[in-house]
Every structure is written in structure tokens, then in C-alpha cells.
Amino acid sequence: MGFLGIATGIFDLLQGSGALGSEEIACRTGLDSGYVRAFCEAGFAFGYLEEDEGRFFLAPRARNPGRGGEGSSLAAAIEAVFAPSVALRLLPLFRTGQRPGPAALIDPGVLPWFGRFLEEKHAPLFEDEIVPALPLLAELAQGDGLVLDLGCGNGWLLRRLLARLPRWRGIGIDREAARLAQGREATQKAGLSERMELVEADLLNWSGPEAARLVVVSRVLHHLWPERKRLFTHLDRIVPTDGILFLWEPCWPEDLAGLRDPARRNLAFQNLHEYAQGARLLSSVELIQGVEEAGWKARASSFADGAELVVVGRRK
């Protein structure tokens, strides 16, 4: 119900308009009146909507669905439909052994919301835990330069970095055109269009007119792990000798018993659908060793009770 309220735009309409009858909601959203009426009744039953003399308005739990954190309606709603959808697509692969990649695992109806889902799920951790724990951002804010976000998705992390680095510019690289389009819209709303650009390209081949003093690779390296030598060789070309690497990855435990920790339990299901994409999650030892072997001095910090790892790399 939460996902339908968000995806149809009904929650957004009610957030800005207050109480409306189902016919008016249908008219203003361009939706079928019968479905809207049935949705409003179900939304009321599940506590997303309140009703007064045939007019419906948002209940507290449905307000600000994009606020992030544990109480995020958006993250919870998308996860509620995403996990069963992935499970149904995984089922036949157990017999065939195929590893078809991410496009075959995400329902097309969920895909337009997946970038925002990742943002809602991970942005609060960045804001509340990672930023206060890393002196790096305060250090960089004293100067200027170019931030390059490889595999940026909708650019949510790059936007948050530029908000803290007022004299910096940013370029995000990704191959998903739809997520980039969402990101450009969010960039404009954030007032960052003059300092931030999102480019559709292969991150292993793209190079810009200037070196990037800060390179961000967030939740992407495990997909590139078999090609990590190529990635780090590419970084040698586009990052100056005083450049800094910011890696953020989900962190696989060193022993199986660690998966029983509630904070890490979801990593096991994630790793199952990562396998279907031809990837796997990496341990902290693997990540740090890979960065060090590529010629970077790595400083690692764990977050979310050990389920997430951030590695800051500087040239040796």
C-alpha cells in the first residue's frame, strides 16, 4: 500500500493539497477513479490515510515519505515489493545456473524507484555516522577541486558531498539513463546545476578534461572486483598524485557466524542476488588488501555495526 501511494503520486498530491475526495484525487493525478476510490479505502484500512466526510488526507506515517532513515516510508515500501520480486526471479536460476545480471532481477515497475530507494536507505547513514566520523570532508572544504563519482546512480552522494564542499565541482558517471535523468532533476532542485554534471558513460573508459582530486566509488567495487586492476589503472590516469579515493562498500563478515548478527543478516540475501548479477560482496580484508596492492595507503572505518565499510585511500 505504501509503495502504491508513492508510485501513483497520491501521497505527493495529498501532501501538498490536504484533504481531497477520491474523485478529485483521480482527476488531479490522471488516474482511474475506481482504482483511486479502492486505494483510498485500503489506505485508510492500513493507516496511511485518514478520512473526514468522504475526503481523505495523509496520516502521520505517510507524511514526508522521502525523509530517509529507519522510518522512511519510501525505503520501506520499495523494499517490501523489491525483495519478493527478486526472490521470484531468482527461483528458476537455481536450476539453470544462469547469472543474468541486474536488469533481469528488478521488476520494471520497481526500477524507476530503485535509485531513490538506495538514496533513502543509505543517505541517513552518510549524514549521521560517516560524515561526523571522517575528518576528510572538513579538510577538503578548505580548498577546491573536482569530485568524480564513478557509478553515481542518481547522484545522491555527489549532491551531499558538494553541499559540504562549496568551492568544489562534481561529475557523476553512470550507464543508467533513467537514474541520471532523476539525478539531474534533483540537482536542479538543490541549486547545484552550475557545479554538478551527470554523464552517461562507461566508468572504466571515461576521462574528463582535468584530473579529479577526489574520486568516489560507492557500492560499485564489488561489481568490478574481477576487473579491479583495470579500474585502478584507470584511476592512475585520471587522479593526480595527491588525489584521494573514497570507497564505500557493504562488508561481508570474515566468518559465517557474523551473518546471524541482525545488522548483517540482510547482507546474505543481498549476496544471493549479487551472485545472480555475476558479483559477490567483499570482506574488509579483501577490500583493504586490494586498495593497498593498487598503490594506495588505505584507512578503513566500519559503520552500521560492521555491515558497511568506508575506505579512504591516499597515494603511497
C-alpha positions in Angstrom: 0.0 0.0 0.0 2.8 2.4 0.8 4.5 1.7 -2.5 1.3 2.3 -4.4 0.7 5.5 -2.6 4.2 6.8 -3.5 4.4 5.4 -7.0 1.0 6.7 -8.1 1.7 10.2 -6.8 -1.3 10.1 -4.5 0.8 10.7 -1.4 2.6 13.6 -3.0 -0.7 15.2 -4.1 -2.2 14.9 -0.6 1.0 16.2 1.0 0.6 19.5 -0.9 -3.2 19.7 -1.1 -4.6 18.5 2.2 -7.9 16.5 2.3 -9.5 15.6 -1.1 -12.3 13.3 -2.3 -11.3 10.3 -4.3 -12.9 11.7 -7.5 -10.8 14.9 -7.1 -7.7 12.8 -6.4 -8.3 10.8 -9.6 -8.9 14.0 -11.7 -5.7 15.7 -10.4 -3.5 12.7 -10.8 -4.9 11.4 -14.1 -5.7 8.0 -12.5 -8.8 5.8 -12.9 -11.5 6.9 -10.3 -12.5 3.3 -9.4 -8.9 2.3 -8.5 -8.4 5.5 -6.6 -11.5 5.0 -4.6 -10.5 1.4 -3.7 -6.9 2.6 -2.9 -8.2 5.3 -0.6 -10.3 2.8 1.3 -7.4 0.4 1.6 -5.1 3.3 2.5 -7.4 4.1 5.3 -7.6 0.5 6.5 -3.8 0.3 6.7 -3.4 3.6 8.5 -1.8 5.6 5.6 -4.8 7.8 5.1 -7.4 9.4 7.4 -11.0 10.2 6.3 -13.4 13.0 7.1 -16.8 13.2 5.5 -15.6 11.4 2.3 -12.4 13.4 2.0 -9.0 11.7 2.5 -5.8 13.2 3.9 -2.4 11.8 4.9 -1.9 10.1 8.2 1.4 10.9 10.1 3.1 7.7 8.9 2.7 8.7 5.3 3.9 12.3 5.5 7.3 13.2 4.1 7.8 9.7 2.6 11.3 10.7 1.4 12.8 11.8 4.7 15.1 8.8 5.0 16.2 6.8 8.0 14.6 3.9 9.8 11.1 5.5 9.4 11.4 6.2 5.7 8.1 5.2 4.0 9.8 5.2 0.6 12.6 2.9 1.6 10.3 0.5 3.5 7.7 0.5 0.7 10.1 -0.2 -2.1 11.9 -2.9 -0.1 8.5 -4.6 0.6 7.9 -5.1 -3.1 11.6 -5.4 -4.2 12.6 -8.4 -2.1 9.7 -10.8 -3.1 10.1 -9.7 -6.7 13.8 -10.6 -6.7 13.1 -13.9 -5.0 10.6 -14.9 -7.7 13.2 -14.1 -10.4 15.9 -16.0 -8.6 13.9 -19.2 -8.3 14.4 -20.5 -11.9 18.1 -19.6 -11.8 18.7 -22.3 -9.1 18.0 -24.9 -11.8 19.5 -23.2 -14.9 22.6 -21.8 -13.2 22.3 -18.6 -15.2 23.7 -15.4 -13.8 21.7 -12.9 -16.0 22.8 -9.5 -14.4 20.8 -6.9 -12.6 18.3 -6.0 -15.4 16.8 -9.4 -15.2 16.3 -9.3 -11.4 14.5 -5.9 -10.9 10.8 -5.7 -11.9 10.3 -2.9 -14.4 7.6 -1.4 -12.2 10.1 -1.0 -9.3 13.1 0.1 -11.4 12.2 3.8 -11.7 12.2 4.0 -7.9 15.3 2.0 -7.3 17.7 4.9 -7.3 15.6 6.8 -4.8 15.3 3.7 -2.7 19.1 3.4 -2.4 19.2 7.1 -1.6 16.6 6.8 1.2 18.3 3.7 2.6 21.9 4.9 2.7 21.8 8.8 2.9 21.0 8.8 6.6 24.0 6.6 7.4 26.2 9.0 5.4 24.8 12.1 7.2 24.5 10.8 10.7 27.5 8.4 11.0 30.0 8.7 8.2 30.3 12.5 8.0 30.9 13.0 11.7 33.5 10.2 11.8 35.6 11.3 8.9 37.7 14.5 9.2 38.3 14.2 5.4 35.4 16.4 4.4 36.3 19.2 6.7 39.9 19.0 5.3 38.7 19.2 1.7 36.3 22.0 2.4 39.3 24.3 2.9 40.2 24.0 -0.8 38.7 23.3 -4.2 38.8 20.8 -7.0 36.8 18.2 -8.9 34.9 15.3 -7.3 34.4 12.4 -9.6 31.6 9.9 -8.6 32.1 6.6 -10.6 28.8 4.7 -10.7 26.9 7.6 -9.3 23.3 6.3 -9.8 21.0 9.3 -9.3 23.9 11.3 -7.9 22.6 11.5 -4.3 26.0 11.0 -2.7 27.7 13.6 -5.0 25.0 16.1 -4.2 25.6 15.7 -0.5 29.3 16.0 -0.9 29.1 19.2 -2.9 26.8 20.6 -0.3 29.7 20.3 2.2 32.4 21.3 -0.3 31.1 24.8 -1.5 34.1 25.5 -3.8 34.2 22.1 -5.5 32.7 20.9 -8.7 31.4 17.4 -9.3 30.9 15.0 -12.2 28.9 11.7 -11.8 29.3 8.8 -14.3 26.8 6.1 -14.8 25.2 4.0 -17.5 21.6 4.1 -16.3 20.0 6.9 -18.3 16.8 7.0 -16.2 18.6 7.4 -12.9 20.8 10.1 -14.4 17.6 11.9 -15.5 16.2 11.7 -12.0 19.5 13.0 -10.7 19.6 16.0 -13.0 16.2 17.0 -11.8 17.3 16.6 -8.1 20.5 18.5 -8.9 18.5 21.5 -10.3 16.2 21.5 -7.2 19.2 21.5 -5.0 20.6 24.5 -6.8 23.8 22.7 -7.8 23.4 22.7 -11.6 26.3 25.1 -12.1 28.7 22.9 -10.1 27.5 19.4 -10.9 27.2 17.4 -14.1 25.9 13.8 -14.6 27.3 11.9 -17.6 26.1 8.7 -19.2 29.2 6.7 -19.9 31.2 3.6 -19.0 33.1 4.5 -15.8 36.1 2.3 -16.9 36.6 4.3 -20.1 35.5 7.9 -19.3 38.1 10.6 -18.8 37.5 14.3 -18.5 39.4 17.5 -19.2 41.0 17.7 -15.8 42.2 15.4 -13.0 39.9 14.6 -10.1 41.2 15.4 -6.7 38.6 13.2 -5.0 37.2 10.0 -6.6 34.1 8.3 -5.1 33.3 4.7 -5.8 30.3 3.9 -3.7 28.7 0.4 -3.6 30.2 -0.4 -7.0 33.6 -2.0 -6.5 32.2 -5.5 -5.7 30.7 -5.5 -9.2 34.1 -4.6 -10.7 36.2 -6.8 -8.5 37.3 -9.2 -11.3 38.4 -6.1 -13.2 39.9 -4.2 -10.3 43.3 -4.0 -11.9 41.7 -2.2 -14.9 39.8 0.1 -12.5 42.9 1.1 -10.5 45.0 1.5 -13.7 42.2 3.9 -14.9 42.4 5.8 -11.6 46.1 6.2 -12.1 45.3 8.1 -15.3 42.6 10.4 -14.0 43.6 11.1 -10.4 46.6 13.2 -9.6 49.3 12.1 -7.2 47.8 14.0 -4.3 44.3 12.7 -5.1 42.1 10.9 -2.6 39.9 7.8 -3.1 36.6 7.3 -1.2 35.4 3.7 -1.3 32.1 2.7 0.3 31.0 -1.0 0.3 28.7 -3.4 2.1 31.0 -5.5 4.2 30.8 -9.3 4.2 31.8 -10.8 7.6 35.0 -12.8 7.9 33.2 -15.8 9.3 29.7 -17.2 8.6 28.5 -16.7 12.2 28.7 -13.0 11.6 25.7 -13.2 9.3 23.5 -14.1 12.3 24.0 -10.6 13.6 20.7 -8.7 12.8 22.7 -5.8 11.4 24.3 -8.1 8.8 21.5 -10.5 8.1 20.3 -8.7 5.0 23.8 -8.9 3.5 23.2 -12.6 3.0 20.1 -12.0 0.8 21.9 -9.2 -1.0 24.8 -11.5 -1.7 22.4 -14.0 -3.2 21.1 -11.6 -5.8 24.7 -10.2 -6.3 25.7 -13.7 -7.3 23.0 -13.7 -10.0 24.5 -10.5 -11.3 27.9 -12.1 -11.5 29.3 -10.4 -8.4 29.7 -11.1 -4.6 30.1 -9.0 -1.5 33.7 -8.4 -0.2 35.2 -8.7 3.2 37.1 -5.8 4.8 40.4 -7.8 4.4 39.8 -8.2 0.7 38.9 -4.5 0.2 41.8 -3.1 2.2 44.3 -5.5 0.6 43.0 -4.7 -2.9 43.4 -0.9 -2.3 46.9 -1.4 -0.8 48.1 -3.6 -3.6 47.0 -0.9 -6.1 49.4 1.6 -4.6 47.1 3.4 -2.1 47.5 3.7 1.6 44.1 2.6 3.0 42.4 3.8 6.1 39.2 1.9 6.8 36.3 2.7 9.1 33.3 0.5 9.7 29.7 1.7 10.2 26.2 0.2 10.7 27.5 -2.3 13.3 30.1 -3.6 10.8 27.7 -4.0 7.9 29.2 -1.1 5.9 32.9 -0.1 5.3 34.4 3.1 4.1 38.0 3.1 2.9 39.9 6.4 2.3 42.8 5.9 0.1 45.8 8.2 -0.4 48.8 7.6 -2.7 51.7 5.7 -1.1 
